[in-house]
Amino acid sequence: MPQIMLTSAAVTQARQLFFEEGTPPNGLVHDAVWRSWKRCMEDGRNTGESMAFNPIRRNSVAGLLERNRQLIVASEPAILLLAKAMTGTGYGILLTDRDGVCLAVNGPIENCGNLLRQALRPGVDLSERAVGTNAMATAMAEGRPIGIFGGEHFFSQNETFQCVAAPIFDPQGTLVGSIDITRDAPGAQFGALSLMLDCAAAIETSLCLQTPAHITIGLNWRADANEKFSGVIVAFGKDGEVQAINRAARRFLGIGPISSGLRYQDLFLGNYAEFVDTIKASSHPTSMTLQSGLRLFAQPLFFTSPQVVTVRSRLGNEPVKKSTMPEFGDVDIQFSLQRAVRALGAELPVLIQGETGTGKEVAARALHANSAGCKGPFVAINCGAIPRDLIEGELFGYADGAYTGARRGGAKGKIEEANGGTLFLDEIGDMPIDLQTRLLRVLESREITRLGENTSRKLDIQLISATHQDLDTLVLEKRFRSDLYYRLNGMLLYLTPLRLRCGIFALIDELLREEEIDPIRLVADARSRLEDYDWPGNTRELRTALRFAKVMADDLAPILLCHLPDAVRTLKSISGLTPALTCMQSAVIPAKPLKELASEVITSALHDSKGNITNAAQQLGISRATLHRWLNKN
């Protein structure tokens, strides 16, 4: 039954009956409230006594946050969404651990009164024993969402507070904390309980998805209810043991907290291994039958641990070491990466498309590392960075004496260097049209002939290409061969711009760890601003912003909103324009001749390397001989 906010007169009468006359206030306050009052009285507390919101010792806060790291990380996305829903309401938001100690806060705390500001601090003990009846403690004691309003608080000095909270349970059904909204002004509370229940459910789902598992599935009674599969989650180990189940799934299946011995066959009919094979092979929800005989449908959310794949070597039957995919901050990209690994294993080329800075080379290297060709070389070449008259020799190699200045004995090209591994052709859209014909011939025949030779060499390569351009448009404009496009596009892997990714917080945390920054240092409002910014430079710009924030903040101190770059903090791009205007502005700049652009790139590389030919060649991704030929000709 939904909780109804009682009138202040009823609460006043209930306090008089219970605290002054010792009579249970039946019907005047909710049973959960007077049960809490009773516990406070049994602890020897008095409603009129003075109390303080005391934090635990400062040197203990770090240990508190570390012990609850998983809960804090899982809660951050839900809390930020909650903060947006709470805009203008005057509520402060807080997360507690199972003991009622505050872990994190958000919302317009600066607009709250002094007493509430004292309460909304990480490390403050908000347990029932410390501060009397409150929504967080009562919700955890009752195991359900609850509101505590005005005089329902035990201590008289807290009667201005209006609080609504919901308990949070881990994937085994054990209480781990609570999520609460509190303000110090009266007003209607319509929808607050439902909102807190949804917020707690989102946190529990996040905790469930963090659990390493052989397979994680979503359940529904209907096969066509795709939008609801992700809310009811069960995770199994490799032998069918139940490793995680969220509250929605426990309610869905009608079971309580899971025991260590609960297995697939305890819940469902059939064989677990056969179920896994069926659901992996199916592109549609898979039918399952409960032990009760009721039929439902399952959809896979993760196979093995999230973002982890196992492959077998192309050089033999021995397993290749398990490798994890990098975090891209988007579930669709993570799934597409796993599909791309399978495509490479079937000798299908992969074409990666995305804006500059979205991580195309990172994705290509991850595909190589997780593929059957991971023991071979990974050879990358930027088709847009090599001068037009040198790219043929760079790609295909050349024989002894093929042209003036050719290396004695000839040299392998990049394609041949990748034999037994992976060739990554970056900015494939910039490849000259005549070389596209020769590349197509190599890909079709799996053989390569060096410049100046008649002998062909067999090739065994995995091919990954990438571009920021729209190749469909280039094909229509006759600037890219349609037959090569279809040959390269065995599978298209599209990397969405950062501004459109749904899991940016996971990416932020991954980049923070790579930069040796503890993710817990990044405070909630700074995270929120990172989410709101459009990131015209995508992941590259995000990494730079985090490095800047690290420098601006003191060692080990929290990273605040003021530590972010001005462009991010003010939600403007570096140029001061919106990303769309920046793109339009750059689109009308006259294009320079390719030779002039190549000269600028090479000059810049030589300047950066202080004239060192070897270092400049490595920076450009070409050989020393190629760079010498260009310098001699120009």
C-alpha positions as CSV (number, residue, x, y, z in Angstrom):
1,M,0.0,0.0,0.0
2,P,1.5,3.4,-0.9
3,Q,2.5,5.6,2.0
4,I,0.2,8.6,2.5
5,M,1.6,11.8,4.1
6,L,-0.3,12.3,7.3
7,T,-1.5,15.7,8.6
8,S,0.6,17.6,11.1
9,A,-2.3,17.5,13.6
10,A,-2.3,13.7,13.5
11,V,1.5,13.6,14.0
12,T,1.3,16.0,16.9
13,Q,-1.4,13.9,18.6
14,A,0.7,10.8,18.0
15,R,3.7,12.3,19.6
16,Q,1.6,13.3,22.7
17,L,0.2,9.8,23.0
18,F,3.4,8.0,22.6
19,F,6.0,10.2,24.2
20,E,3.9,11.7,27.0
21,E,1.4,8.9,27.8
22,G,3.2,5.8,26.5
23,T,0.3,4.8,24.4
24,P,0.8,3.3,20.9
25,P,-0.4,5.9,18.3
26,N,-2.4,3.4,16.3
27,G,-3.6,4.9,13.0
28,L,-2.1,8.4,13.7
29,V,1.4,7.6,12.2
30,H,2.6,4.7,10.1
31,D,3.6,1.6,12.1
32,A,7.2,1.9,10.8
33,V,7.5,5.4,12.4
34,W,6.4,4.4,15.9
35,R,8.5,1.2,15.7
36,S,11.5,3.5,15.1
37,W,10.3,5.8,17.9
38,K,10.2,2.8,20.2
39,R,13.7,1.7,19.3
40,C,15.0,5.2,20.1
41,M,13.3,5.2,23.4
42,E,14.7,1.8,24.2
43,D,18.2,3.3,23.5
44,G,17.5,5.9,26.3
45,R,17.1,8.9,24.0
46,N,14.8,11.9,24.7
47,T,13.0,13.9,22.0
48,G,14.0,17.2,23.4
49,E,17.7,16.6,23.9
50,S,20.2,18.3,21.7
51,M,21.9,16.3,19.1
52,A,24.6,16.9,16.5
53,F,25.5,15.6,13.1
54,N,28.9,14.4,13.9
55,P,31.2,13.0,11.2
56,I,33.5,10.0,11.8
57,R,37.2,10.8,12.3
58,R,38.7,12.5,9.2
59,N,41.4,9.7,8.8
60,S,38.6,7.1,8.8
61,V,36.7,8.7,5.9
62,A,39.1,7.3,3.3
63,G,38.7,3.8,4.6
64,L,34.9,4.2,4.6
65,L,34.9,5.3,1.0
66,E,37.3,2.5,-0.1
67,R,35.1,-0.2,1.6
68,N,32.1,1.1,-0.2
69,R,33.8,1.9,-3.5
70,Q,31.6,-0.5,-5.6
71,L,28.4,0.9,-4.2
72,I,29.6,4.5,-4.8
73,V,30.6,3.8,-8.4
74,A,27.4,2.0,-9.1
75,S,25.4,4.8,-7.7
76,E,26.9,7.8,-9.5
77,P,24.9,7.6,-12.8
78,A,21.6,7.2,-10.9
79,I,22.4,10.0,-8.5
80,L,23.3,12.4,-11.3
81,L,20.0,11.6,-13.1
82,L,18.2,12.0,-9.8
83,A,19.9,15.4,-9.3
84,K,18.5,16.6,-12.6
85,A,15.0,15.4,-11.7
86,M,15.4,17.2,-8.4
87,T,16.3,20.6,-10.0
88,G,14.4,23.4,-8.3
89,T,12.9,21.3,-5.6
90,G,15.4,22.2,-2.8
91,Y,16.2,18.6,-2.1
92,G,19.7,17.4,-1.1
93,I,20.6,13.9,-2.2
94,L,22.7,11.5,-0.1
95,L,23.9,7.9,-0.3
96,T,24.6,5.9,2.9
97,D,26.2,2.6,3.7
98,R,24.4,-0.2,5.5
99,D,25.2,1.4,8.9
100,G,23.7,4.7,7.9
101,V,27.0,6.6,7.4
102,C,26.9,9.2,4.6
103,L,29.0,8.2,1.6
104,A,28.2,10.8,-1.0
105,V,26.0,13.9,-1.5
106,N,24.6,15.9,-4.4
107,G,22.0,18.6,-5.1
108,P,21.7,22.3,-4.1
109,I,23.2,21.8,-0.7
110,E,24.3,25.4,-0.5
111,N,20.7,26.5,-0.5
112,C,19.8,24.4,2.5
113,G,19.7,25.6,6.1
114,N,22.7,25.3,8.4
115,L,21.4,22.2,10.3
116,L,20.7,20.2,7.1
117,R,24.1,21.3,5.6
118,Q,25.7,19.8,8.7
119,A,23.9,16.5,8.0
120,L,24.7,16.4,4.3
121,R,28.4,15.6,4.6
122,P,30.3,12.4,3.7
123,G,31.3,10.6,6.9
124,V,28.4,11.9,9.0
125,D,26.7,9.1,11.0
126,L,23.0,9.3,10.1
127,S,22.0,6.0,11.8
128,E,18.9,5.8,14.0
129,R,21.1,5.4,17.0
130,A,23.0,8.6,16.2
131,V,20.3,11.0,14.9
132,G,17.0,9.2,15.7
133,T,14.1,8.4,13.4
134,N,14.9,9.3,9.8
135,A,14.0,8.0,6.3
136,M,17.4,6.3,5.6
137,A,17.5,4.3,8.8
138,T,13.8,3.4,8.7
139,A,13.9,2.4,5.1
140,M,16.8,0.0,5.8
141,A,15.1,-1.3,8.9
142,E,11.8,-1.9,7.1
143,G,13.4,-3.1,3.8
144,R,11.2,-0.8,1.7
145,P,11.0,2.9,0.6
146,I,9.6,5.2,3.2
147,G,9.1,8.9,3.9
148,I,9.7,10.6,7.2
149,F,8.1,14.0,7.3
150,G,8.3,16.8,9.9
151,G,7.3,15.7,13.4
152,E,7.7,12.0,12.4
153,H,11.4,12.5,13.1
154,F,12.2,11.5,16.7
155,F,14.2,14.5,17.8
156,S,12.2,17.8,17.9
157,Q,15.1,19.8,16.4
158,N,14.7,17.7,13.2
159,E,11.0,18.4,12.7
160,T,11.7,20.8,9.7
161,F,13.2,17.9,7.7
162,Q,11.2,16.2,4.9
163,C,12.9,12.9,3.9
164,V,12.2,10.1,1.5
165,A,14.6,7.1,1.2
166,A,14.8,3.6,-0.3
167,P,17.1,0.7,0.7
168,I,19.7,-0.7,-1.7
169,F,20.4,-4.5,-1.9
170,D,23.4,-6.2,-3.5
171,P,23.1,-9.0,-6.1
172,Q,22.8,-11.6,-3.4
173,G,19.9,-9.7,-1.7
174,T,22.0,-8.3,1.2
175,L,21.3,-4.8,2.4
176,V,24.3,-2.5,1.4
177,G,22.9,1.0,1.9
178,S,20.2,3.5,1.1
179,I,19.5,6.5,-1.2
180,D,17.7,9.5,0.2
181,I,16.4,12.9,-0.7
182,T,16.0,15.5,2.1
183,R,14.9,19.1,2.3
184,D,14.2,21.5,5.2
185,A,11.0,23.1,3.8
186,P,7.5,21.7,3.8
187,G,5.6,20.8,0.6
188,A,3.9,18.1,-1.4
189,Q,5.8,14.9,-1.8
190,F,3.9,13.4,-4.7
191,G,5.9,10.9,-6.7
192,A,8.9,10.9,-4.3
193,L,8.6,7.3,-3.1
194,S,8.3,6.0,-6.6
195,L,11.3,8.0,-7.7
196,M,13.4,6.7,-4.9
197,L,12.3,3.1,-5.6
198,D,13.4,3.5,-9.3
199,C,16.7,5.1,-8.2
200,A,17.5,2.2,-5.9
201,A,16.5,-0.3,-8.6
202,A,18.9,1.4,-11.0
203,I,21.7,1.2,-8.5
204,E,21.0,-2.5,-7.8
205,T,21.0,-3.2,-11.6
206,S,24.4,-1.5,-11.9
207,L,25.7,-3.6,-9.0
208,C,24.4,-6.7,-10.7
209,L,26.0,-5.9,-14.0
210,Q,29.4,-5.4,-12.3
211,T,29.4,-9.0,-11.1
212,P,31.8,-11.2,-13.1
213,A,29.7,-14.0,-14.7
214,H,29.7,-16.6,-17.4
215,I,26.4,-15.2,-18.8
216,T,24.1,-12.4,-17.7
217,I,20.5,-12.4,-19.0
218,G,17.4,-10.2,-18.8
219,L,14.0,-11.8,-18.4
220,N,10.4,-10.9,-19.4
221,W,7.1,-12.6,-19.8
222,R,6.8,-11.4,-23.4
223,A,9.3,-11.9,-26.2
224,D,8.5,-8.5,-27.7
225,A,9.1,-6.4,-24.6
226,N,12.7,-5.5,-25.5
227,E,12.8,-2.3,-23.5
228,K,12.1,-4.2,-20.2
229,F,14.6,-7.0,-20.5
230,S,17.4,-5.0,-18.9
231,G,15.5,-4.4,-15.7
232,V,15.1,-8.0,-14.6
233,I,18.6,-9.5,-14.4
234,V,20.1,-12.9,-13.5
235,A,23.8,-13.8,-13.8
236,F,25.1,-17.4,-13.9
237,G,28.6,-18.9,-13.4
238,K,30.1,-21.3,-15.9
239,D,28.5,-24.3,-14.2
240,G,25.0,-22.7,-13.9
241,E,25.4,-21.3,-10.4
242,V,23.4,-18.2,-9.7
243,Q,26.0,-15.4,-9.1
244,A,23.8,-12.3,-9.1
245,I,20.1,-11.5,-9.2
246,N,18.7,-8.0,-8.8
247,R,15.6,-7.2,-6.7
248,A,13.4,-6.9,-9.8
249,A,14.4,-10.4,-10.7
250,R,13.8,-11.8,-7.2
251,R,10.3,-10.2,-7.3
252,F,9.8,-11.4,-10.9
253,L,10.7,-15.0,-9.9
254,G,9.2,-14.9,-6.5
255,I,12.3,-15.8,-4.5
256,G,14.2,-14.2,-1.6
257,P,17.9,-13.5,-1.1
258,I,19.9,-16.1,-3.0
259,S,21.9,-18.8,-1.2
260,S,25.4,-19.9,-2.3
261,G,24.0,-23.2,-3.6
262,L,21.3,-21.8,-5.9
263,R,21.7,-23.1,-9.5
264,Y,20.1,-22.8,-12.9
265,Q,18.2,-26.1,-12.5
266,D,16.7,-24.9,-9.2
267,L,14.8,-22.2,-11.1
268,F,14.4,-23.5,-14.7
269,L,13.7,-26.7,-16.5
270,G,16.4,-28.1,-18.9
271,N,20.1,-28.2,-19.1
272,Y,22.2,-25.1,-18.5
273,A,24.9,-25.8,-21.1
274,E,22.2,-26.4,-23.8
275,F,20.5,-23.1,-22.7
276,V,23.7,-21.2,-23.1
277,D,24.4,-22.7,-26.6
278,T,20.8,-21.8,-27.7
279,I,20.8,-18.2,-26.4
280,K,24.2,-17.5,-27.9
281,A,23.1,-18.8,-31.4
282,S,19.8,-16.9,-31.3
283,S,19.2,-13.4,-32.4
284,H,15.8,-13.3,-30.7
285,P,14.7,-13.7,-27.1
286,T,15.0,-17.4,-26.0
287,S,12.1,-19.3,-24.4
288,M,12.6,-20.7,-20.9
289,T,10.4,-22.6,-18.6
290,L,10.4,-22.2,-14.8
291,Q,10.2,-25.2,-12.5
292,S,6.6,-24.2,-11.9
293,G,5.9,-24.7,-15.6
294,L,5.4,-21.1,-16.4
295,R,7.1,-19.9,-19.6
296,L,9.1,-16.7,-20.0
297,F,11.8,-15.3,-22.3
298,A,15.5,-14.5,-21.9
299,Q,17.8,-12.1,-23.7
300,P,21.6,-12.1,-23.2
301,L,23.1,-9.0,-21.8
302,F,26.7,-10.3,-21.5
303,F,28.6,-13.4,-22.4
304,T,31.5,-14.3,-20.1
305,S,32.6,-11.3,-17.9
306,P,31.5,-8.0,-19.4
307,Q,33.8,-6.9,-22.2
308,V,35.9,-10.1,-22.0
309,V,36.4,-12.5,-24.9
310,T,38.4,-15.7,-25.3
311,V,39.9,-16.6,-28.7
312,R,42.0,-19.4,-30.2
313,S,45.3,-18.9,-32.0
314,R,45.5,-19.0,-35.8
315,L,48.9,-20.6,-35.4
316,G,47.5,-23.7,-33.7
317,N,44.9,-25.1,-31.4
318,E,46.3,-23.7,-28.2
319,P,44.1,-21.1,-26.4
320,V,45.2,-17.5,-26.5
321,K,45.4,-15.7,-23.2
322,K,42.1,-14.0,-22.3
323,S,42.2,-10.3,-22.9
324,T,39.8,-7.5,-21.9
325,M,38.3,-4.9,-24.3
326,P,39.0,-1.2,-23.5
327,E,36.1,0.8,-22.2
328,F,34.3,3.0,-24.7
329,G,31.5,4.2,-22.5
330,D,28.7,2.6,-24.6
331,V,27.2,-0.8,-24.4
332,D,26.5,-1.0,-28.1
333,I,30.1,-0.4,-28.9
334,Q,31.3,-3.0,-26.4
335,F,29.0,-5.6,-28.0
336,S,30.0,-4.5,-31.5
337,L,33.7,-5.0,-30.6
338,Q,33.0,-8.6,-29.6
339,R,31.1,-9.2,-32.9
340,A,34.0,-7.6,-34.8
341,V,36.4,-10.1,-33.2
342,R,34.2,-12.9,-34.4
343,A,34.2,-11.3,-37.9
344,L,38.0,-11.2,-38.0
345,G,38.1,-14.8,-36.9
346,A,36.0,-15.7,-40.0
347,E,38.5,-13.7,-42.2
348,L,36.1,-10.9,-42.7
349,P,37.7,-7.4,-42.8
350,V,36.4,-4.8,-40.4
351,L,35.7,-1.2,-41.3
352,I,35.7,1.3,-38.4
353,Q,33.9,4.6,-38.9
354,G,33.8,7.5,-36.5
355,E,34.6,11.1,-35.9
356,T,38.2,12.2,-35.2
357,G,39.2,11.3,-31.6
358,T,36.5,8.6,-31.1
359,G,39.2,5.9,-30.6
360,K,39.4,4.2,-34.0
361,E,43.0,3.1,-33.6
362,V,42.3,2.1,-29.9
363,A,39.5,-0.1,-31.3
364,A,41.7,-1.6,-34.0
365,R,44.5,-2.5,-31.6
366,A,41.9,-4.0,-29.2
367,L,40.5,-6.1,-32.0
368,H,44.0,-7.3,-32.9
369,A,44.8,-8.1,-29.3
370,N,41.6,-10.2,-28.9
371,S,41.7,-11.9,-32.3
372,A,43.2,-15.2,-33.4
373,G,46.1,-13.2,-35.0
374,C,47.2,-11.5,-31.8
375,K,50.5,-13.3,-31.8
376,G,51.4,-11.7,-35.2
377,P,52.4,-8.1,-35.9
378,F,50.0,-5.2,-35.8
379,V,51.0,-2.8,-38.6
380,A,49.3,0.6,-38.9
381,I,49.6,3.0,-41.7
382,N,47.9,6.4,-42.1
383,C,46.8,6.6,-45.7
384,G,46.4,10.4,-45.3
385,A,49.8,11.1,-43.9
386,I,52.0,9.7,-46.6
387,P,52.9,11.7,-49.7
388,R,51.0,10.6,-52.8
389,D,54.1,9.5,-54.7
390,L,55.5,7.5,-51.8
391,I,52.5,5.6,-50.6
392,E,52.7,2.8,-53.2
393,G,56.2,1.8,-52.1
394,E,55.2,2.1,-48.5
395,L,52.2,-0.2,-48.9
396,F,53.5,-2.8,-51.4
397,G,57.3,-2.7,-51.0
398,Y,59.8,-2.6,-53.8
399,A,62.6,-4.7,-55.4
400,D,66.3,-4.0,-55.5
401,G,66.8,-1.2,-58.1
402,A,63.1,-0.5,-58.5
403,Y,63.8,3.2,-58.7
404,T,66.6,5.7,-57.9
405,G,67.3,5.7,-54.2
406,A,65.7,2.3,-53.5
407,R,67.3,0.4,-50.7
408,R,69.7,-2.3,-51.8
409,G,68.0,-5.7,-51.7
410,G,64.6,-4.1,-51.7
411,A,62.2,-3.8,-48.8
412,K,58.9,-5.1,-47.6
413,G,55.8,-2.9,-47.8
414,K,53.5,-2.4,-44.8
415,I,51.1,-5.0,-46.2
416,E,53.8,-7.7,-46.3
417,E,55.1,-6.6,-42.8
418,A,51.6,-7.5,-41.5
419,N,51.8,-11.1,-42.7
420,G,50.6,-13.4,-40.0
421,G,49.0,-10.5,-38.1
422,T,46.8,-7.5,-38.6
423,L,47.1,-4.6,-41.2
424,F,45.4,-1.4,-40.0
425,L,44.7,1.1,-42.8
426,D,43.8,4.3,-41.1
427,E,42.1,7.1,-43.0
428,I,41.4,4.7,-45.9
429,G,39.2,7.3,-47.5
430,D,42.3,9.4,-48.4
431,M,43.9,6.6,-50.5
432,P,44.4,7.7,-54.1
433,I,42.0,6.1,-56.5
434,D,44.6,4.3,-58.6
435,L,46.1,2.6,-55.6
436,Q,42.6,1.5,-54.5
437,T,42.6,-0.8,-57.6
438,R,45.9,-2.4,-56.7
439,L,44.8,-2.8,-53.0
440,L,41.6,-4.5,-54.2
441,R,43.6,-7.0,-56.3
442,V,45.8,-7.8,-53.3
443,L,42.8,-8.4,-51.0
444,E,41.1,-10.6,-53.6
445,S,44.1,-12.7,-54.5
446,R,45.7,-12.8,-51.0
447,E,49.0,-12.3,-52.8
448,I,51.3,-9.3,-53.1
449,T,53.9,-8.3,-55.7
450,R,56.6,-5.7,-54.8
451,L,57.3,-2.8,-57.2
452,G,59.8,-3.9,-59.8
453,E,59.2,-7.6,-59.2
454,N,57.2,-10.3,-61.1
455,T,57.1,-12.8,-58.2
456,S,54.0,-12.9,-56.0
457,R,54.1,-13.6,-52.3
458,K,51.3,-15.3,-50.3
459,L,49.6,-13.3,-47.6
460,D,47.8,-14.2,-44.4
461,I,46.6,-11.0,-42.8
462,Q,43.6,-9.7,-40.9
463,L,42.5,-6.4,-42.3
464,I,41.1,-3.5,-40.4
465,S,40.4,-0.1,-42.0
466,A,39.2,3.2,-40.5
467,T,37.9,6.5,-41.7
468,H,36.2,9.6,-40.4
469,Q,34.7,10.2,-43.8
470,D,31.4,9.0,-45.2
471,L,32.5,6.4,-47.7
472,D,29.0,6.0,-49.2
473,T,29.2,9.6,-50.3
474,L,32.8,9.2,-51.6
475,V,31.5,6.2,-53.7
476,L,28.7,8.3,-55.1
477,E,31.2,11.0,-56.0
478,K,33.4,8.5,-57.7
479,R,36.2,9.3,-55.3
480,F,36.2,5.8,-53.8
481,R,35.8,2.5,-55.6
482,S,32.5,0.7,-54.8
483,D,34.1,-2.7,-55.2
484,L,36.9,-1.9,-52.7
485,Y,34.3,-0.4,-50.3
486,Y,32.3,-3.7,-50.3
487,R,35.5,-5.7,-49.9
488,L,36.6,-3.6,-46.9
489,N,33.2,-3.6,-45.3
490,G,33.0,-7.2,-44.1
491,M,31.6,-5.7,-40.9
492,L,31.1,-2.0,-40.1
493,L,32.0,-1.0,-36.6
494,Y,30.6,2.5,-35.9
495,L,32.1,4.5,-33.0
496,T,29.5,7.0,-31.9
497,P,30.6,10.4,-30.9
498,L,31.3,10.8,-27.2
499,R,28.3,13.2,-26.8
500,L,26.0,10.4,-27.8
501,R,27.4,7.6,-25.7
502,C,25.2,6.3,-22.9
503,G,27.9,5.1,-20.4
504,I,30.3,8.0,-20.4
505,F,31.0,7.5,-16.6
506,A,32.5,4.1,-17.2
507,L,34.8,5.7,-19.8
508,I,35.7,8.6,-17.5
509,D,36.7,6.1,-14.7
510,E,38.8,4.0,-17.2
511,L,40.7,7.1,-18.4
512,L,41.1,8.3,-14.8
513,R,42.7,5.0,-13.9
514,E,45.0,5.2,-17.0
515,E,46.1,8.6,-15.8
516,E,46.7,7.2,-12.3
517,I,43.8,9.2,-10.8
518,D,41.6,7.4,-8.3
519,P,38.0,7.8,-9.8
520,I,36.6,8.4,-6.3
521,R,38.4,11.8,-6.3
522,L,36.1,13.2,-9.0
523,V,33.2,14.8,-7.2
524,A,29.6,14.5,-8.4
525,D,29.1,18.0,-9.9
526,A,32.4,17.7,-11.8
527,R,31.2,14.4,-13.2
528,S,27.9,15.9,-14.1
529,R,29.6,18.7,-16.1
530,L,31.8,16.2,-17.9
531,E,28.6,14.4,-19.0
532,D,26.9,17.7,-20.1
533,Y,29.8,18.9,-22.3
534,D,29.5,18.0,-26.0
535,W,33.2,16.9,-26.5
536,P,33.8,18.0,-30.1
537,G,37.3,16.4,-29.7
538,N,35.8,13.2,-28.4
539,T,37.9,10.9,-26.2
540,R,41.1,12.7,-27.1
541,E,39.7,15.9,-25.6
542,L,38.3,14.2,-22.6
543,R,41.6,12.6,-21.7
544,T,43.3,16.0,-22.0
545,A,40.7,17.6,-19.7
546,L,41.3,14.9,-17.1
547,R,45.0,15.5,-17.2
548,F,44.4,19.2,-16.8
549,A,42.2,18.6,-13.8
550,K,44.8,16.3,-12.2
551,V,47.4,19.1,-12.5
552,M,45.0,21.8,-11.1
553,A,44.0,19.7,-8.0
554,D,46.3,19.0,-5.1
555,D,47.7,15.5,-4.7
556,L,45.0,13.1,-3.5
557,A,42.5,16.0,-3.0
558,P,39.0,15.9,-4.5
559,I,38.8,17.0,-8.1
560,L,36.2,19.8,-8.2
561,L,34.3,21.6,-10.9
562,C,36.7,24.5,-10.7
563,H,39.6,22.2,-11.6
564,L,38.1,21.4,-15.1
565,P,39.2,23.4,-18.2
566,D,37.3,26.6,-18.9
567,A,35.7,25.2,-22.0
568,V,34.3,22.3,-20.1
569,R,33.3,24.3,-17.1
570,T,31.4,26.9,-19.2
571,L,30.1,24.3,-21.6
572,K,31.7,26.0,-24.6
573,S,34.1,24.5,-27.2
574,I,37.7,25.6,-27.2
575,S,36.9,28.1,-30.0
576,G,34.1,29.6,-28.0
577,L,31.6,28.3,-30.6
578,T,29.1,25.4,-30.3
579,P,30.5,22.2,-31.8
580,A,28.1,22.5,-34.8
581,L,29.3,26.0,-35.6
582,T,32.9,24.9,-35.2
583,C,32.3,22.1,-37.8
584,M,30.5,24.6,-40.2
585,Q,33.4,27.1,-39.8
586,S,36.0,24.5,-40.6
587,A,34.0,23.2,-43.6
588,V,34.4,26.5,-45.5
589,I,38.2,26.8,-45.1
590,P,39.8,26.3,-48.6
591,A,41.5,22.9,-48.9
592,K,45.3,23.0,-49.5
593,P,47.0,21.0,-52.2
594,L,48.0,17.5,-50.9
595,K,51.7,18.1,-51.6
596,E,51.6,21.2,-49.5
597,L,49.8,19.4,-46.6
598,A,52.3,16.6,-46.8
599,S,55.2,19.0,-46.7
600,E,53.7,20.7,-43.6
601,V,53.2,17.3,-41.8
602,I,56.8,16.2,-42.6
603,T,58.2,19.6,-41.6
604,S,56.3,19.4,-38.3
605,A,57.6,15.9,-37.6
606,L,61.2,16.9,-38.3
607,H,60.8,20.0,-36.0
608,D,59.3,17.8,-33.2
609,S,62.2,15.3,-33.5
610,K,64.8,18.1,-33.7
611,G,65.9,16.9,-37.1
612,N,66.3,13.2,-36.2
613,I,65.3,11.3,-39.4
614,T,64.7,8.0,-37.5
615,N,62.4,9.6,-34.9
616,A,60.6,11.7,-37.5
617,A,60.0,8.6,-39.7
618,Q,58.6,6.7,-36.7
619,Q,56.3,9.6,-35.8
620,L,55.0,9.6,-39.4
621,G,54.7,5.8,-39.6
622,I,57.0,5.5,-42.6
623,S,60.5,4.1,-43.2
624,R,63.7,6.2,-43.1
625,A,64.2,5.4,-46.8
626,T,60.8,6.8,-47.7
627,L,61.4,10.0,-45.7
628,H,64.9,10.4,-47.4
629,R,63.3,10.0,-50.9
630,W,60.8,12.7,-50.1
631,L,63.4,15.1,-48.8
632,N,65.7,14.4,-51.8
633,K,62.8,15.1,-54.2
634,N,61.6,18.2,-52.5
